[in-house]
Amino acid sequence: MMRILVSAALLVAAAATPAKTPDQLRAEFIDRMVSKHGFSRDEVTRTLYQAHTSRKILDAISRPAEKRLNWSEYRDIFVTPSRIQGGVGFWRRHADTLARAEREYGVPPHIIVAILGVETRYGAHTGGYRVLDALHTLGFHYPRRGKFFREQLDHFLRFSREEAIDPVMPTGSYAGAMGMPQFMPDSFRIYAVDFDGDGKRDIWDNPSDVIGSVANYFVEKGNWRRGEAVARPAHGADGRHRKLVDAGAKPRLRAAQLRAAGIDVGELADEVRVSLLEFQTHDGREYWVGRDNFYAIMRYNPRTKYAMAVHQLAEAVREAYARQQTAQARPGDGRND
């Protein structure tokens, strides 16, 4: 009884504790940057003073497309003829670098290309928000995920110092994602690589560093499995298989379980780990069998619709690239006339 009363008292006390104000959070953040990372107090204070709080950023993060749109609507944004042809063009321009990334990391070109296509249209739309503004706004004025964004602001100020970048200059998404691959600051510090050996890690204007950094991310964070598939349609799946869908996107089921439930998993061995994925479309529900590499894409963005968009764009780009390569190699194509 005493333990229950003490627990209840603690809960009441916690509920009565007022949330910290943005000014208090900012002061704590400055203290940490000084004590933990050796910044001067004036330096951090001046930098944060230059940040602007944005209502537009707060509105944008409250309505992400992954939550608002069904799969048909979401797919129509990202798997389009223009993105497919843009991907083919990017692949052709950087074929040697993409081939090198595949040799060194095992991540195929069409996956890297599709990530860049979904994220920024191959670098055409990297975001117009100052990263400092985004992280400041969300770190101090978005309580739901403020701790995460203050950690990103911490990484951002550190990498600005490490890379000798003025922190007021970089631009990115409303969430502070940066460059062609839209890396968050911690991802930049951990996974970005100098793939062309020029002494800098440039994910804004250097396609070689971008390609190498995305491949490194997939291997180091996503545990990408060289040579394995991503996903396949789950013929035979329907609403009766809710328990299998509820197991989640991480491959925890055995292929034998899906096969026993009447779902077509092709030639997969019984012991292979898979997931059953469900997508709401205009015409009902659509089901897919996910593999470890599907989940690796979700380590880039933890939404199944995002990962499926990358997968389907990647397959479309691969097919279009192969057709163009075949057409150019075909005898009588006019090149030698």
C-alpha positions in Angstrom: 0.0 0.0 0.0 2.8 2.4 0.9 4.5 1.7 -2.5 1.3 2.5 -4.3 0.9 5.8 -2.4 4.5 6.8 -3.1 4.1 6.0 -6.8 0.9 8.0 -6.9 2.6 11.0 -5.2 5.5 10.9 -7.7 3.0 10.9 -10.6 1.2 13.8 -9.2 4.5 15.7 -8.6 5.6 15.0 -12.2 2.3 16.2 -13.6 2.5 19.3 -11.5 6.1 20.2 -12.8 5.7 22.9 -15.4 7.3 22.4 -18.8 10.4 24.3 -19.4 10.2 27.4 -21.4 12.1 27.9 -24.7 14.4 30.3 -22.9 15.2 27.7 -20.2 15.8 25.0 -22.8 18.0 27.4 -24.8 20.1 28.3 -21.7 20.5 24.6 -20.9 21.6 23.9 -24.5 24.2 26.7 -24.4 25.6 25.3 -21.1 25.9 21.9 -22.6 27.7 23.1 -25.7 30.2 25.0 -23.5 30.8 22.3 -21.0 30.6 19.2 -23.2 32.0 20.4 -26.5 34.3 23.3 -25.6 32.4 26.0 -27.4 32.7 29.6 -26.1 29.4 30.8 -24.5 29.5 34.0 -26.6 29.9 32.0 -29.8 26.9 29.8 -29.2 24.8 32.7 -28.0 25.6 34.7 -31.1 24.8 31.8 -33.4 21.4 31.1 -31.7 20.6 34.8 -31.7 20.8 34.7 -35.6 18.2 31.9 -35.7 14.6 32.7 -36.6 11.6 30.9 -35.2 9.3 29.9 -38.0 5.6 29.2 -37.9 5.8 27.8 -41.4 8.2 25.1 -40.2 6.0 24.1 -37.3 3.0 23.9 -39.6 5.0 21.7 -42.1 6.1 19.2 -39.6 2.6 18.7 -38.3 1.3 17.4 -41.6 3.8 15.1 -43.3 2.7 13.5 -46.6 3.4 10.0 -45.2 0.5 10.4 -42.8 -1.9 12.5 -44.9 -1.9 10.5 -48.2 -2.8 6.9 -49.0 -0.4 4.8 -51.0 -1.9 5.7 -54.4 -1.6 9.4 -53.7 1.9 9.1 -52.3 3.2 6.9 -55.1 1.9 9.4 -57.7 4.1 12.0 -56.3 7.4 10.0 -56.5 7.1 7.3 -59.2 6.6 9.5 -62.2 7.9 9.6 -65.8 10.0 12.8 -65.0 11.6 11.2 -61.9 12.3 8.0 -63.8 14.0 9.8 -66.7 15.8 12.1 -64.2 17.1 9.0 -62.5 18.3 7.6 -65.8 20.1 10.8 -66.6 21.7 11.0 -63.2 22.9 7.3 -63.6 24.3 8.0 -67.0 26.2 11.1 -65.8 27.7 9.3 -62.8 27.8 5.7 -63.9 31.5 5.1 -63.0 31.0 6.5 -59.5 27.8 4.5 -58.9 29.6 1.3 -60.1 32.5 2.0 -57.7 30.0 2.5 -54.9 28.4 -0.8 -55.7 31.8 -2.6 -55.7 32.9 -1.1 -52.4 29.6 -1.1 -50.5 27.3 -3.6 -52.3 24.5 -1.0 -52.8 23.3 -1.1 -56.4 23.1 2.1 -58.4 19.3 2.1 -58.9 18.8 2.2 -55.1 21.2 5.1 -54.6 19.6 7.0 -57.6 16.1 6.4 -56.3 16.9 7.8 -52.8 18.2 11.0 -54.4 15.1 11.1 -56.7 12.7 10.8 -53.8 14.6 13.1 -51.5 15.5 16.0 -53.8 14.8 15.2 -57.4 18.5 14.5 -57.9 19.6 17.7 -56.2 17.1 20.1 -57.8 15.1 20.7 -54.6 17.3 20.5 -51.5 15.1 22.8 -49.4 14.9 26.5 -48.9 14.9 26.7 -45.1 18.0 27.7 -43.2 19.1 24.6 -41.2 19.8 26.7 -38.2 16.2 28.1 -38.3 14.7 24.7 -38.7 16.6 23.1 -35.8 16.2 26.1 -33.5 12.5 26.3 -34.2 11.9 22.5 -33.6 14.3 22.2 -30.8 12.9 24.9 -28.6 9.3 25.3 -29.8 8.1 21.8 -30.7 7.9 19.9 -27.4 6.7 16.6 -28.9 10.2 16.0 -30.5 12.2 18.9 -29.1 14.8 16.7 -27.5 15.6 15.0 -30.9 16.0 18.3 -32.6 18.1 19.8 -29.9 20.4 16.8 -30.4 20.5 17.6 -34.1 21.3 21.2 -33.4 24.2 20.0 -31.2 25.5 17.9 -34.1 24.9 20.8 -36.6 27.0 23.2 -34.6 29.7 20.7 -34.1 30.0 19.7 -37.8 29.9 23.4 -38.7 33.0 23.8 -36.6 34.6 20.6 -37.9 34.0 21.5 -41.5 34.7 25.2 -41.2 31.1 26.1 -42.4 29.3 29.2 -41.3 26.2 27.8 -39.4 23.9 30.5 -40.8 24.6 29.4 -44.4 23.4 25.8 -45.0 19.9 25.3 -46.2 17.7 22.2 -46.2 14.3 20.9 -45.4 11.8 22.1 -42.8 13.2 19.4 -40.5 16.8 20.4 -41.0 17.8 17.6 -43.5 20.6 18.7 -45.7 22.0 18.4 -49.2 21.2 16.1 -52.1 20.7 13.1 -49.8 18.9 15.1 -47.1 21.1 13.9 -44.2 20.3 15.0 -40.7 23.3 16.6 -38.9 24.1 13.4 -36.9 24.0 11.3 -40.1 26.4 13.8 -41.8 28.9 13.5 -39.0 28.7 9.7 -38.8 28.1 8.5 -42.3 29.1 11.2 -44.8 32.4 10.2 -46.7 34.9 12.0 -48.9 34.4 9.6 -51.8 36.5 11.6 -54.3 39.4 12.2 -51.9 39.5 16.0 -52.2 39.7 16.4 -48.4 36.1 17.6 -47.9 32.7 15.9 -47.4 30.4 17.8 -49.6 26.8 16.5 -49.8 25.5 19.7 -51.4 27.4 20.1 -54.6 29.6 17.0 -55.0 27.8 14.0 -56.5 30.7 11.7 -55.8 30.6 12.4 -52.1 26.8 12.2 -52.2 26.8 8.7 -53.8 29.5 7.4 -51.5 27.8 8.8 -48.4 24.4 7.3 -49.3 26.0 3.9 -49.9 27.9 4.1 -46.6 24.8 5.0 -44.8 22.9 2.0 -46.1 25.7 -0.4 -45.1 26.6 1.1 -41.7 23.1 2.1 -40.5 20.8 0.0 -42.6 22.8 -3.2 -42.7 22.2 -3.5 -46.4 22.6 -7.1 -47.7 24.5 -7.3 -50.9 22.7 -9.1 -53.7 19.4 -9.6 -51.8 16.0 -8.4 -53.0 13.9 -5.7 -51.5 10.3 -6.7 -51.7 7.8 -8.6 -53.9 4.0 -8.6 -54.3 2.3 -10.8 -51.7 -0.3 -12.6 -53.9 -2.9 -14.3 -51.8 -2.7 -11.9 -48.9 -5.9 -10.1 -47.8 -7.7 -8.9 -44.7 -7.6 -12.3 -43.1 -3.9 -11.9 -42.5 -4.1 -8.9 -40.1 -2.0 -10.7 -37.5 0.8 -11.1 -39.9 0.7 -7.5 -40.9 0.6 -6.4 -37.3 4.0 -8.2 -36.7 5.5 -5.0 -38.2 7.8 -3.9 -41.1 10.9 -5.4 -39.6 11.3 -8.9 -40.9 10.4 -11.1 -38.0 8.2 -13.7 -39.7 9.5 -16.8 -41.5 8.6 -17.2 -45.1 7.1 -20.6 -44.0 4.5 -18.7 -42.0 3.3 -16.7 -44.9 3.4 -19.8 -47.2 1.3 -21.8 -44.7 -1.2 -18.9 -44.6 -1.7 -19.2 -48.4 0.5 -16.2 -49.4 2.8 -16.6 -52.4 6.5 -15.9 -51.3 8.0 -17.4 -54.5 11.2 -19.4 -54.1 12.1 -18.0 -50.7 13.4 -20.7 -48.3 11.2 -21.4 -45.4 13.6 -20.0 -42.8 14.1 -16.6 -44.6 12.9 -13.7 -42.4 10.2 -11.5 -44.0 7.4 -9.0 -43.2 3.9 -8.7 -44.6 3.3 -5.1 -45.7 -0.1 -3.5 -46.2 -0.9 -0.3 -48.2 -4.2 1.4 -48.6 -4.9 2.4 -52.2 -7.7 4.0 -54.1 -8.9 0.5 -55.0 -8.5 -1.2 -51.6 -5.5 -2.8 -49.9 -2.3 -3.9 -51.5 0.1 -6.4 -49.9 3.9 -7.0 -50.3 6.5 -9.3 -48.8 9.3 -7.2 -47.3 12.9 -8.4 -46.9 15.8 -7.1 -44.9 16.7 -4.6 -47.6 13.2 -3.1 -47.5 13.8 -2.4 -43.8 17.2 -1.0 -44.6 15.5 1.6 -46.7 13.3 2.4 -43.7 16.4 3.2 -41.7 16.6 6.2 -44.1 13.0 7.2 -43.4 10.9 5.0 -41.1 7.7 5.0 -43.2 6.7 2.0 -45.2 5.2 4.3 -47.9 8.6 6.0 -48.3 10.5 2.8 -48.6 8.0 1.4 -51.1 8.3 4.6 -53.2 12.1 4.3 -53.2 11.8 0.6 -54.2 9.3 1.2 -57.0 11.2 4.2 -58.4 14.4 2.2 -58.2 12.9 -0.6 -60.2 11.4 1.8 -62.8 14.8 3.6 -63.2 16.7 0.3 -63.5 14.3 -0.9 -66.3 14.4 2.4 -68.2 18.2 2.6 -67.9 18.6 -1.0 -69.2 16.3 -0.2 -72.1 18.4 2.8 -73.1 21.6 0.8 -72.8 20.2 -1.9 -75.0 18.9 0.5 -77.5 22.3 2.2 -77.8 24.1 -1.0 -78.1 21.8 -2.4 -80.8 23.4 -2.7 -84.3 22.0 -0.3 -86.8 21.2 2.4 -84.3 22.7 5.0 -86.6 25.8 5.8 -84.6 28.2 4.4 -87.3 26.3 5.5 -90.4 
